[in-house]
Amino acid sequence: MSDIGRISGPMLADDLLRQDVDLAFDTDLLYLDVGLNGGQGGIGINTDAFTRTLEVNGKTRTVELISPRASLEGIIAENSRLRTINGPLYITAGGGQNGVILMDRNEVDDLYFDGNVIGSKNSNVNINLDTSGTGDTNFYQQLDINGNLNLTGTINVDGNVTIGGQIAIGADPNDTVDINPVFTQNLNPANTGIYSLGTSSFRWLDGYISDFVDLENIVIESNTIKTTNSNSNLELSGSATGGVLAEQIRFNDNVISNTISNTIVFNPPVVFDKTNATILPVGTSAQRAVLNNGELRFNTTKNNFEGYQNGSFIGFNEISDSDTNTKIYIDQIRTNDSNSIKFQVNGILKTTIDQFKVNTTRITVNNTIILDSAASKITTQEVNGDVILSAQGTGDLLVEQFNFSGNTISSTAQNILLNTTGRGYFRIAGSNGIVIPSGPTITTPPPGTQVGDFRLNTDTGNLEVFNGTEYALSIGATQSITQNQLEEIIDLYTIIFG
């Protein structure tokens, strides 16, 4: 058994005062330097060459170390602070990249790290993630931002972006924002009929969409706008007094107007397929504008419809010259159903045609026949010209109660009267004869037989005339005799005169 070393007796003194004589145990296993550096002294473990009050050359283990201040090769632990004498402070866990440093809460200047929270120690102070140079800040797992995210640089997203709230791009309406996305799928809202693109104060200027837009009940495809509901109307309307503009055409309520000029051109022609009416422009003669050929209006001065042709106006119920004093027209008073057509020349009514007659002052036919109502006669324009009145086919020419058919003149009143005035006479020219009425002896003249009725009695061969009572031999007429009677008369004259 080894001897147990003891220190006793006069070797010990108060506080092991060695009077500047060091005490060494096993050379340097424990070395007490009582006079180091002018009396400061020190303790060395496994070393007798040390520069600190206590220096351990090797591993040291303690259950609890309580020290107001510790200096660990440039690191000072004092009070609640751990700092370096010079340079940065490195806290490194063993195991390389797999090492773990655990802290309940860590604070640096204005930031604190508490569990999985990085926060600001001061209210209303920003937290900046600033990399050096062109370095990036990478988030390799899910990044949830529950507050506001303000970015002044560029965002590059290679994966999916899910945004649950609103997106505000730019803090001021004058900010410039360039968006150059390339979509490979539909851009759909979370709900139907809730979200808007733009606001009443901030609107998009232009929208460039392909050739198809579906707006619930309206489809815009190529150059066509149509409704998707069967038999539904497509309504385009302006606010208040505003209208709908299509090129230079303006639609407002039931009025179609031209925003540039007064002219509206329909090409091809417009068909009004209704049973009601179309109202034309209405105005006086003084309100006429410079029109184009074919334009229509209603003239309240003349009370008729009129059209414009080659510098003049033509009434629809009349054919007239430019000053309308010579015209063919229907009575202008619409409430007067005159059933007549009127012909006016130089302001004077010349001819009226109704369902019964043609009333005119004078008619000249082809510069040949003149019908003069003032003289009540029909004459030829050419001197010594003939007037020929004839009916076609088996038709007759009727004049009053006279019927002219071929070379026959008859009367619908049976009696034909030829009257002269003064000492006028009736003359039948030519060298031929006149055929008079003939027939057998009339013993009882029929009622109505006129005095002077002249006829040939075919029984007696005598000309006879009605004297009011009976037919008698006409005065101055010679009775015809037979051949035997003539021979007897000759024999008698021979006996008398020898």
Buried (B, 14 or more C-beta within 10 A) or exposed (E): EEEEEEEEEEEEEEEEEBEEEBEEEEEBEBBBBBBBEEEEBBBBBBBBEBEEEEBEEEEEEEEEEEEEEEEEEEBEBEEEEEEEEEEEEEEEEEEEEEEEEEEEEEEEEEBBBEEEEEEEEEEEEEEEEEEEEEEEEEEEEEEEEEEEEEEEEEEEEEEEEEEEEEEEEEEEEEEEEEEEEEEEEEEEEEEEEEEEEEEEEEEEEEEEEEEEEEEEEBBBEEEEEEBEEEEEEEEEEEEEEEBEEEEEBBBBEEEEEEEEEEEEEEEEEEEEEEEEEEEEEEEEEEEBEEBEEEBEBBBEEBEBBBBBEEEEBBBBBBEBEEEBEBBBBBBBEEEEEEEBBBBBBEEEEBBBBEEEEEBBBEBEEEEEBBBBEEEEEEBBEEEEEEEEEEEEEEEEEEEEEBBBEEEEEEEEEEEEEEEEEEEEEEEEEEEEEEEEEEEEEBEEBEEEEEEEBEBBBEEBEBBBBBEEEEBEBBEEEEEEEEEEEEEEEEEEEEEEEE
